[in-house]
Amino acid sequence: MKYYSTNKQAPLASLQEAVLRGLAPDKGLYMPEHIKHLTKDYFEGIKQYTMPRLSYIVSHCFFGEDIETESLKKIVYDTLSFPIPVVKVEDNIYCLELFHGPTLAFKDVGARFMARLLEYFVRKNNMGKINVLVATSGDTGSAVANGFLGVDGIHVYVLYPKGKVSKIQESQFTTLGKNITALEVDGCFDDCQALVKQAFIDEDLNKHMRMTSANSINVARFLPQSFYYYNAYAEMKKLGKEKDLVVCVPSGNFGNLCAGLFAWKTGLPVKRFIAANNANDVFFQYLKTGEYNPQPSKQTLANAMDVGAPSNFARIYDLFGGSHEAITSLISGATYNDEQIKKAIKDCYEKNGYVLDPHGACGYLALKEGLKKGETGIFLETAHPAKFKEKVDAILGTDIEIPDRLQKFMKGKKVSVPMTKDFKDFKAFLMKQ
Ligand SMILES: *Cc1c(COP(=O)(O)O)cnc(C)c1O
C-alpha cells in the first residue's frame, strides 16, 4: 500500500517510509491510498471473534500488503495483550474502557503497535539507530515511552510542557531511564509539538540522525486505534444493541476520532460520531461555520485534550474530500468548560456509581445531550480516572484507588532535561546526541 500526503506535494511513500518519516516532506499527513471494504459476512460474524482475532483480520486492510502474515499477527496480538471491555453506564449509554493497558490510557494501543512495527522494520532491514521524537500533553509520552522501553535500536525523546501534566503522568515517562529521555519544555503543549515538527524538517538534524514521530500524525499510531472500534461494535452486537449506534470520542488532536472514521470507511456500521471537546473548540467551530481557525490552546481539566491546532484535522478534511457537508452529516460536536466537566463527573457518579475521568466525562456528557430517540450510544473512556486522581477526588470527595501498575511508576526517581521553547536550543541538544 502506498501513502500520500494530505498536502499532495510529496511523493507517494511506502508504509516503512511513512512510519519512519512521521510527517510527509511537504508537512502533510500520510494517508493510505486505498481503504479496503470489509465484507458483510465479517460484520455479521464479528461477535464470535476475540478482540485480537477480529483486529488481526482488520489489520490486513491497512497493513496486509506490507507485513508478512505471521509477523503482522504477532504484532497485533502482542499489542492487544489487555482487554478493552464495553461497560453499561446507564440506559442506552455504554462506555468503551480503553484504560486497561500498561499506562492506563487508550494511547497504549497505538504506541505498542508502532513500537513493534518499528522494531520489525529495524530488524528486517538492519537499520541503524532510530530516534523517536514525541510531544505530549500527558498521555502520549507515557504510552510511547513504555511501548518502546528497552526496544533495541530505538531511542525515544519525550517533550512535555513544564508544570502542565499531572505528577502521575510525568512519573510515567521521567522515571524509566534506558532508551527514554524526557525533556521538560518551558512552554505549552503546542510549543512542544512545534519543536518536534520543526526538527523533522531541519536539514542539519536530518543529516545528523534518523528521526521519526510517535505522535498521532504517525500512521502506525492512529490506524491501529481503529481496532477497538470494531471490538466495540462486536461487544454491542453481543448485547443486541448494535443498531443505530452512535460513537462519541473525547478529542484533542483527533487521532482517535480519525481512527474511528477509517473504521467507518471500511464499512463498520456506526450511524454517526460525536466529537466531544473541552473548551478548546476549534473543531466544534469548524462544524458550525465551515471555517477552520486554529487557536492557542487553553488549559483545562481534561488536559490531554488541550489542543488548539488539532493535527489530524487535515486527515478528516481529506477523508471527506474537504466537504463540510459530508463531515457534518456524519459528525456532530460538543464543547464543555471545566464547570460542566466537573458536574458531569459528579452526576454520573451519583446516578450510576461510575467514576469518569475528565476526558471521558466530556464524552459521557456529549452522548447524554446528543443522543436521539432509538439510538444507542457508546463513549470512549480514554483514561483511567486514577491518572487524574487529585482532580477527580476533589470533585467527588473520594479517595479512588490507584491501580498497582500505576503506583509502580510513582516510586521511581524523576530525571528530565530542562529545555526552552526555542528551536535553537532543542536543535543544539539533539546535535550533541
Ligand atoms: C490523547 C488523549 C485524548 C485526545 O485524543 P486525540 O486522539 O488526540 O484526539 C483524550 N483523552 C485522553 C485521556 C488522552 O490521553
The ligand as an SDF file (V2000), in Angstrom:
LIG
                    3D

 15 15  0  0  0  0  0  0  0  0999 V2000
   -4.6980   11.9690   23.9560 C   0  0  0  0  0  0  0  0  0  0  0  0
   -5.9390   11.9140   24.7600 C   0  0  0  0  0  0  0  0  0  0  0  0
   -7.1500   12.3710   24.2440 C   0  0  0  0  0  0  0  0  0  0  0  0
   -7.2440   13.0120   22.8840 C   0  0  0  0  0  0  0  0  0  0  0  0
   -7.0670   12.0710   21.8510 O   0  0  0  0  0  0  0  0  0  0  0  0
   -6.7830   12.5750   20.3620 P   0  0  0  0  0  0  0  0  0  0  0  0
   -6.5320   11.3370   19.5920 O   0  0  0  0  0  0  0  0  0  0  0  0
   -5.5930   13.4610   20.4370 O   0  0  0  0  0  0  0  0  0  0  0  0
   -7.9970   13.3040   19.9250 O   0  0  0  0  0  0  0  0  0  0  0  0
   -8.2870   12.2270   25.0120 C   0  0  0  0  0  0  0  0  0  0  0  0
   -8.2350   11.7010   26.2470 N   0  0  0  0  0  0  0  0  0  0  0  0
   -7.0860   11.2600   26.7830 C   0  0  0  0  0  0  0  0  0  0  0  0
   -7.1080   10.7140   28.1680 C   0  0  0  0  0  0  0  0  0  0  0  0
   -5.9030   11.3520   26.0590 C   0  0  0  0  0  0  0  0  0  0  0  0
   -4.7770   10.9140   26.6020 O   0  0  0  0  0  0  0  0  0  0  0  0
  1  2  1  0
  2  3  1  0
  2 14  2  0
  3  4  1  0
  3 10  2  0
  4  5  1  0
  5  6  1  0
  6  7  2  0
  6  8  1  0
  6  9  1  0
 10 11  1  0
 11 12  2  0
 12 13  1  0
 12 14  1  0
 14 15  1  0
M  END
$$$$
